[in-house]
Structures are given as structure tokens and as C-alpha cells.
């Protein structure tokens, strides 16, 4: 897929953004956006980086990827009603972060009288690649169903 096709896909997936709206955000004319999308002109590197920041994608994905196929996050969307729940967030950085975080959240829930708490997810947003590779650290952000 071309840069232009990827740009058009991202623009449409971004709340149906028009060429005019994107042009305003990028500080260019809508004709420029149109030319980019049909691959009849090319952007400056700074504009490509701005586009990546706007659409939360990598430069490689934008310029060389096939976002329509690779990005299944935008397909097969379903709406599902779930029962109300509460969650807590707890971040920890250590060599045994998953166990440390799970134990801390479990003990916290029990101390507040929550019977049979369920941990419903975690993520690793707080550790740099260097911390992970060199020091074998992992960072967890845990959520708990109450």
C-alpha cells in the first residue's frame, strides 16, 4: 500500500476527518492533502513525523505498511454492554513486577473487604527498553475488578 492510501485510511478512521480538517491541523492546504493521498506529490520529513504523531503510528507503517490490512483494530468492531465495575491502578517497576503487582493489589483488595477480587489486565508502559534489556526490569500497571 502507498503512503497516500495509508494517509487516506488513517484520516477516514480518525472520526471521518476531512481533507480540510487534516490540512488545518498540518498547516497546509487541502489540495496538498489531496495530492499526498493520490501520491502525486511528496511531503517533507517534518510533515510525515507530524502525521505519525497525529495518528499514533510509526513512520515505517505510514510510508511502507499496508494499514488497511495490518491494522485490524479498526475492523470487526463490536459494542458490548458489561456490568459496572471499579478498578484501581498500581504501577511497579522491579525484576519481578508481575508477581509484586499482583500480590500488592490482591492484599489491598482483601484489606478493604473485597471478596474474590479479579485482576482483569496489566500493561508494561513504565519501563524503557534499556531497563528491560540491561537490568531485566519490567513495569506493570494492574487493574482489578471489584
C-alpha positions, 0 to 999 in steps of 0.5 A, a space after each residue: 500500500 502507498 503512503 497516500 492510501 495509508 494517509 487516506 485510511 488513517 484520516 477516514 478512521 480518525 472520526 471521518 476527518 476531512 481533507 480540510 480538517 487534516 490540512 488545518 491541523 498540518 498547516 497546509 492546504 487541502 489540495 496538498 492533502 489531496 495530492 499526498 493521498 493520490 501520491 502525486 506529490 511528496 511531503 517533507 520529513 517534518 510533515 510525515 513525523 507530524 502525521 505519525 504523531 497525529 495518528 499514533 503510528 510509526 513512520 515505517 507503517 505510514 510510508 511502507 505498511 499496508 494499514 488497511 490490512 495490518 491494522 485490524 483494530 479498526 475492523 470487526 468492531 463490536 459494542 458490548 454492554 458489561 456490568 459496572 465495575 471499579 478498578 484501581 491502578 498500581 504501577 511497579 517497576 522491579 525484576 519481578 513486577 508481575 508477581 509484586 503487582 499482583 500480590 500488592 493489589 490482591 492484599 489491598 483488595 482483601 484489606 478493604 473487604 473485597 471478596 474474590 477480587 479479579 485482576 482483569 489486565 496489566 500493561 508494561 508502559 513504565 519501563 524503557 527498553 534499556 531497563 528491560 534489556 540491561 537490568 531485566 526490569 519490567 513495569 506493570 500497571 494492574 487493574 482489578 475488578 471489584 
